[in-house]
Each structure stands twice: as C-alpha cells, then as structure tokens.
C-alpha cells in the first residue's frame, strides 16, 4: 500500500481527500489541530490513518515524520480574511516558511510520486475574469492586509515550481476557487450563511454584496485533486480548480440560500473588513484539457447537501 502524507490533514478539504484514499492507502495526518474536522468525524480511529501532531514550521519534526511517504499533499496553511488581518505575521510565516519546509522535507525524503501544493485563487488579484493559469498574477499593494495571504501563497507557488525545475520534485500546484461543502469549519461565506439561514438569524454581508464569485463544491474539488495525483502530465503544472458555471454575487448567494432553505433570515450590510475581491471567476480549460476534469455539482444542490450535513451535526 502507498503512503500519503497530508499536512493540515485534520482540516476540511484534507478530510474529504482522506475519505477518497483511506481504504487503499496508509494516510499520515500531520497537523497542529488549530482547526479540527478529523477528530469528530467517522474517520477518527481508522486503522489506515496515523496521526502526528506537529507544525510545518518545525522542519526537523516534519522531515522525520515524512520519511517513507510516497505522496505528499500540502494542505496546511493560514486562510480566511479575518485570520489573515488579525495575524499577518503568522500568515506569512506559515504559508511561506511552512511551504519551504514541506518542499525541503519532501526533497530530503526522496518523494518520487507526487507533491500537491495548495495555492489560492487570490493570486489573480481583485479582478479575475476567466483567469487562466498563465495569466498575470498580482502581489497587491504593500501594507494592505488582504494581500498578505495572496503574496504568501504566491511565494510558495514559485518555490514549488523551483523545486520541480531544480530538484525534479514532482510538484503540482492547485489554485482553489471558493471551495465549500460538508465538513467546512472556520470561516467561509456559504457555511456561515447556511448556519444563520437554518436558524432564521440575521445574515451579515461585508460591503454592498456586489462582489462576484464562482463556488466549487468540495467533492468536485477533490475529484480534481485525485486526477492531479494520478495523471502523469500534471507534474510541474498549476491548475485552477473551480466551477465556472456557479457564478453569483455575494448578495445573490445569501438570497439563494434563504430561498433554497425556506429561511426567514434578514440580510444586512456591514462595512467591508479590508480590500475585497470584486470579481473571481476561473478559466478551467486547462484542468479539462489535461486532467479531463469538469465540475458537476450546481450551486443549489451544493447548498442543500451542505445544509443537510450541518443539520445532521
């Protein structure tokens, strides 16, 4: 059996990945458990899962834990605009130094199968309409808290490509576009809106709600990750992973959630927290061409499935 080593393995997306792999592989979860979806799931205690509590900033511990792995999925990182604004130093350290440590540990461990590095759609800046993988990336203005996250992820992405070019490390970079679904914890507009809608509580929107997003259901996202892990042509490439068909404003999203769930929640507008993303819609042509991937779950189905999971909890 192969061994897959997953940083941030206790998190939302990682748990969905683990669920796809765990019956056929050994899984090593490496996480500091700052956010924990794993311990309360049905995966807890699975015989094929080994849990190591550790931090990606600890290179010696990370390198030792990774020994014997065939594949690495680097899903650990600081995310969520609230967290980024409150702790920009930690955001930069974890996303840059942590990624550097993962790449170096994988190089030392002799990883020859695959290393998946999680970047972000925010590397395209505040206006991204059908942005392709080779389009210009944006660092943002220095001192603007919002771009701390994008800059740190973009630095990690460049480093992943450098390790592939110089050391032949089999890296694949993925740029998630607004992933949501069952198991999501922490920040995330859809799950916050759904929880409030189910309780008929007021839904708060930052700004005027005209920001446009394309939302990707987690099962679709993970299906693309599975292809990144298996398709030989994926090595050395970056991929946008999203659903270009589920495009809606933030206000429209809140209204849709209320309609789908029959909620009586009031929708109110709050001042924006920071510089915001006005438009974020991916081009997913490359993922379809190389990986044969196309998202399947539409927005209303995804909302309903997410709400059912939240209610079951």
C-alpha positions as CSV (number, residue, x, y, z in Angstrom):
1,X,0.0,0.0,0.0
2,X,1.2,3.5,-0.8
3,X,1.6,6.1,2.0
4,X,0.2,9.6,1.5
5,X,1.4,12.3,3.9
6,X,-1.0,15.2,4.4
7,X,-0.1,18.4,6.1
8,X,-3.2,20.1,7.5
9,X,-4.7,16.7,7.5
10,X,-7.3,17.5,10.2
11,X,-8.8,20.2,8.0
12,X,-11.9,20.4,5.9
13,X,-10.6,19.7,2.4
14,X,-8.0,17.2,3.6
15,X,-10.7,15.1,5.3
16,X,-12.5,14.8,2.0
17,X,-9.3,13.8,0.3
18,X,-8.6,11.2,3.1
19,X,-12.0,9.8,2.6
20,X,-11.2,9.1,-1.1
21,X,-7.9,7.4,-0.3
22,X,-8.1,5.8,3.1
23,X,-9.4,2.3,2.1
24,X,-6.5,1.7,-0.3
25,X,-3.6,3.6,1.3
26,X,-1.8,4.4,4.5
27,X,-2.5,8.0,5.5
28,X,-0.2,10.1,7.7
29,X,-2.0,13.2,9.1
30,X,0.4,15.9,10.1
31,X,-1.4,18.8,11.8
32,X,-1.2,21.2,14.8
33,X,-5.0,20.8,15.1
34,X,-5.7,24.5,15.2
35,X,-8.8,23.5,13.2
36,X,-10.1,20.0,13.6
37,X,-12.6,18.3,11.4
38,X,-10.9,14.9,11.7
39,X,-11.4,14.0,15.4
40,X,-15.2,14.3,15.4
41,X,-15.6,12.5,12.0
42,X,-16.1,8.8,11.3
43,X,-12.5,8.8,10.1
44,X,-11.2,9.1,13.6
45,X,-9.5,5.9,14.7
46,X,-9.4,4.4,11.2
47,X,-6.7,1.7,11.1
48,X,-5.1,3.1,8.0
49,X,-4.7,6.6,9.5
50,X,-1.7,7.6,11.6
51,X,-1.9,11.0,13.3
52,X,1.2,13.1,14.1
53,X,0.6,16.3,15.9
54,X,3.2,18.7,14.6
55,X,3.8,22.1,12.9
56,X,5.0,22.8,9.4
57,X,7.4,25.4,10.9
58,X,9.3,22.6,12.6
59,X,11.5,21.3,9.8
60,X,13.3,18.5,11.7
61,X,10.0,17.1,13.0
62,X,8.4,17.4,9.6
63,X,11.3,15.8,7.8
64,X,11.3,12.8,10.3
65,X,7.5,12.4,10.0
66,X,7.6,12.4,6.2
67,X,10.1,9.5,5.9
68,X,8.7,6.6,4.0
69,X,5.9,8.5,2.3
70,X,5.2,8.1,-1.4
71,X,2.9,11.2,-1.9
72,X,2.6,14.5,-0.1
73,X,-0.5,16.7,-0.1
74,X,0.4,20.1,1.4
75,X,-2.9,21.4,2.6
76,X,-1.7,23.2,5.7
77,X,-1.9,27.0,5.7
78,X,-3.4,30.1,7.2
79,X,-6.6,31.1,5.4
80,X,-9.7,33.2,6.0
81,X,-9.6,37.0,5.7
82,X,-10.5,37.5,9.4
83,X,-7.5,35.4,10.5
84,X,-5.2,37.0,8.0
85,X,-6.0,40.5,9.1
86,X,-5.6,39.7,12.8
87,X,-2.3,37.8,12.5
88,X,-0.5,38.8,9.3
89,X,3.0,37.7,10.7
90,X,1.8,34.2,11.4
91,X,0.1,34.1,8.0
92,X,3.3,34.9,6.2
93,X,5.4,32.6,8.3
94,X,3.2,29.5,8.0
95,X,2.4,30.0,4.3
96,X,5.9,30.8,3.2
97,X,8.3,29.2,5.6
98,X,5.9,26.3,6.2
99,X,5.7,25.6,2.4
100,X,9.5,25.9,2.1
101,X,9.9,23.3,4.9
102,X,7.4,20.9,3.3
103,X,9.3,21.1,-0.1
104,X,12.7,20.6,1.5
105,X,11.4,17.7,3.7
106,X,10.0,16.1,0.5
107,X,13.3,16.6,-1.3
108,X,15.2,15.0,1.6
109,X,12.6,12.2,1.8
110,X,13.1,11.4,-1.9
111,X,9.4,11.8,-2.8
112,X,9.1,10.5,-6.4
113,X,5.3,10.1,-6.8
114,X,3.6,13.4,-6.3
115,X,3.6,16.6,-4.2
116,X,0.4,18.6,-4.3
117,X,0.8,22.2,-3.1
118,X,-2.2,24.4,-2.3
119,X,-2.0,27.9,-3.6
120,X,-5.1,30.2,-3.9
121,X,-7.3,32.0,-6.5
122,X,-6.4,35.3,-4.8
123,X,-3.1,35.3,-6.7
124,X,-5.1,36.8,-9.5
125,X,-5.9,40.0,-7.5
126,X,-9.1,41.9,-7.1
127,X,-10.4,41.4,-10.7
128,X,-10.2,37.9,-12.1
129,X,-12.5,37.1,-15.0
130,X,-11.9,33.7,-16.6
131,X,-8.3,33.9,-15.4
132,X,-6.1,31.2,-16.8
133,X,-3.1,29.6,-15.2
134,X,-0.6,31.6,-17.3
135,X,-2.2,34.9,-16.7
136,X,-0.5,37.7,-14.8
137,X,-0.6,37.2,-11.0
138,X,-0.9,40.2,-8.7
139,X,1.0,40.8,-5.5
140,X,-1.2,43.7,-4.3
141,X,-0.1,46.9,-2.5
142,X,2.4,46.6,0.4
143,X,0.7,47.2,3.7
144,X,-2.8,46.2,2.6
145,X,-3.7,43.3,4.9
146,X,-5.8,41.5,2.3
147,X,-2.8,40.8,0.1
148,X,-0.7,39.2,2.8
149,X,-2.4,35.9,2.1
150,X,-2.1,36.1,-1.6
151,X,1.6,37.1,-1.5
152,X,2.5,34.3,0.9
153,X,0.8,31.7,-1.2
154,X,2.3,33.1,-4.5
155,X,5.8,32.8,-2.9
156,X,5.1,29.2,-2.0
157,X,3.9,28.5,-5.6
158,X,7.1,29.9,-7.1
159,X,9.1,27.8,-4.7
160,X,7.2,24.7,-5.6
161,X,8.0,25.3,-9.3
162,X,11.6,26.0,-8.4
163,X,11.9,22.6,-6.6
164,X,10.5,20.9,-9.6
165,X,12.9,22.7,-12.0
166,X,16.0,22.3,-9.9
167,X,15.5,19.1,-8.0
168,X,12.9,17.3,-10.2
169,X,10.5,17.2,-7.3
170,X,7.1,16.0,-8.8
171,X,5.1,19.1,-7.8
172,X,1.6,20.0,-8.8
173,X,0.1,23.4,-7.7
174,X,-3.6,23.9,-7.3
175,X,-5.5,27.1,-7.0
176,X,-8.9,26.6,-5.3
177,X,-11.7,28.9,-6.2
178,X,-14.1,29.3,-3.3
179,X,-14.5,25.7,-2.1
180,X,-17.4,24.8,0.2
181,X,-19.4,21.8,1.4
182,X,-19.9,19.3,4.2
183,X,-17.2,19.4,6.8
184,X,-16.2,23.0,6.4
185,X,-15.1,24.7,9.6
186,X,-13.9,28.2,10.5
187,X,-14.5,31.0,8.0
188,X,-16.4,30.6,4.7
189,X,-19.3,32.6,3.5
190,X,-21.6,29.7,2.4
191,X,-21.4,27.7,5.6
192,X,-21.8,30.8,7.7
193,X,-24.8,31.9,5.7
194,X,-26.4,28.4,5.8
195,X,-26.0,28.2,9.6
196,X,-27.7,31.5,10.0
197,X,-30.4,30.7,7.5
198,X,-31.2,27.4,9.2
199,X,-31.7,29.3,12.5
200,X,-33.5,32.2,10.8
201,X,-30.8,34.5,12.2
202,X,-29.6,37.8,10.5
203,X,-27.1,37.2,7.7
204,X,-24.3,39.8,7.6
205,X,-22.6,40.8,4.3
206,X,-19.4,42.7,4.2
207,X,-19.8,45.6,1.8
208,X,-22.6,46.1,-0.7
209,X,-22.8,42.4,-1.8
210,X,-22.0,43.0,-5.4
211,X,-18.7,41.0,-5.2
212,X,-18.9,38.1,-7.7
213,X,-17.7,34.6,-7.0
214,X,-17.8,31.2,-8.7
215,X,-18.4,28.5,-6.0
216,X,-16.9,25.0,-6.1
217,X,-18.4,22.1,-4.2
218,X,-15.8,20.1,-2.2
219,X,-16.5,16.8,-3.9
220,X,-15.8,18.3,-7.3
221,X,-12.6,19.9,-6.0
222,X,-11.3,16.6,-4.5
223,X,-12.2,14.8,-7.7
224,X,-9.8,17.1,-9.5
225,X,-7.1,16.5,-6.8
226,X,-7.4,12.8,-7.4
227,X,-6.6,13.5,-11.1
228,X,-3.7,15.7,-10.1
229,X,-2.4,12.7,-8.1
230,X,-2.7,10.2,-10.9
231,X,-2.3,11.9,-14.3
232,X,1.4,12.0,-15.3
233,X,1.0,15.2,-17.4
234,X,0.0,17.1,-14.2
235,X,3.6,17.1,-12.8
236,X,5.2,20.5,-13.0
237,X,1.9,22.3,-13.7
238,X,-0.5,24.7,-11.9
239,X,-4.3,24.2,-12.2
240,X,-7.2,26.4,-11.4
241,X,-9.9,24.2,-9.7
242,X,-13.3,25.6,-9.6
243,X,-16.8,25.7,-11.2
244,X,-17.1,28.4,-13.7
245,X,-20.8,27.8,-14.0
246,X,-21.8,28.7,-10.4
247,X,-21.3,32.4,-10.7
248,X,-23.2,34.7,-8.4
249,X,-22.9,37.9,-6.3
250,X,-22.5,37.6,-2.5
251,X,-25.9,39.2,-2.1
252,X,-27.4,36.8,-4.6
253,X,-25.8,33.9,-2.7
254,X,-27.4,34.9,0.6
255,X,-30.7,35.3,-1.2
256,X,-30.4,31.9,-2.9
257,X,-29.5,30.2,0.4
258,X,-32.6,31.7,2.1
259,X,-34.8,30.7,-0.8
260,X,-33.5,27.1,-1.1
261,X,-33.7,26.6,2.7
262,X,-37.0,28.4,3.2
263,X,-35.4,30.8,5.6
264,X,-36.8,34.0,7.0
265,X,-33.4,35.5,7.8
266,X,-32.9,39.2,7.3
267,X,-29.9,40.2,5.1
268,X,-28.0,43.3,6.3
269,X,-24.9,45.0,5.0
270,X,-21.8,45.8,7.2
271,X,-18.7,47.9,6.3
272,X,-16.1,45.9,4.4
273,X,-13.3,44.4,6.5
274,X,-10.5,45.1,4.1
275,X,-9.7,45.4,0.4
276,X,-12.1,42.9,-1.3
277,X,-12.1,40.8,-4.4
278,X,-14.6,42.4,-6.8
279,X,-14.6,39.5,-9.4
280,X,-13.3,36.0,-9.2
281,X,-14.2,33.6,-12.0
282,X,-11.7,31.0,-13.2
283,X,-10.9,29.6,-16.6
284,X,-10.9,25.9,-16.0
285,X,-10.0,24.9,-19.6
286,X,-6.5,23.6,-18.6
287,X,-7.9,21.2,-16.0
288,X,-10.4,19.9,-18.5
289,X,-7.8,19.6,-21.3
290,X,-5.0,17.9,-19.2
291,X,-7.0,16.2,-16.4
292,X,-10.3,15.6,-18.0
293,X,-12.0,17.4,-15.1
294,X,-15.3,19.3,-15.2
295,X,-17.2,20.2,-12.0
296,X,-20.6,18.5,-11.7
297,X,-22.4,19.9,-8.7
298,X,-24.5,23.1,-9.2
299,X,-24.9,25.7,-6.5
300,X,-28.4,24.9,-5.3
301,X,-27.6,21.1,-5.0
302,X,-24.4,22.1,-3.1
303,X,-26.3,24.4,-0.7
304,X,-28.8,21.6,0.0
305,X,-26.1,19.0,0.7
306,X,-24.1,21.3,2.9
307,X,-27.3,22.3,4.8
308,X,-28.1,18.6,5.4
309,X,-24.7,18.0,6.8
310,X,-24.9,21.0,9.1
311,X,-28.3,19.9,10.3
312,X,-27.1,16.3,11.0
313,X,-24.4,17.7,13.3
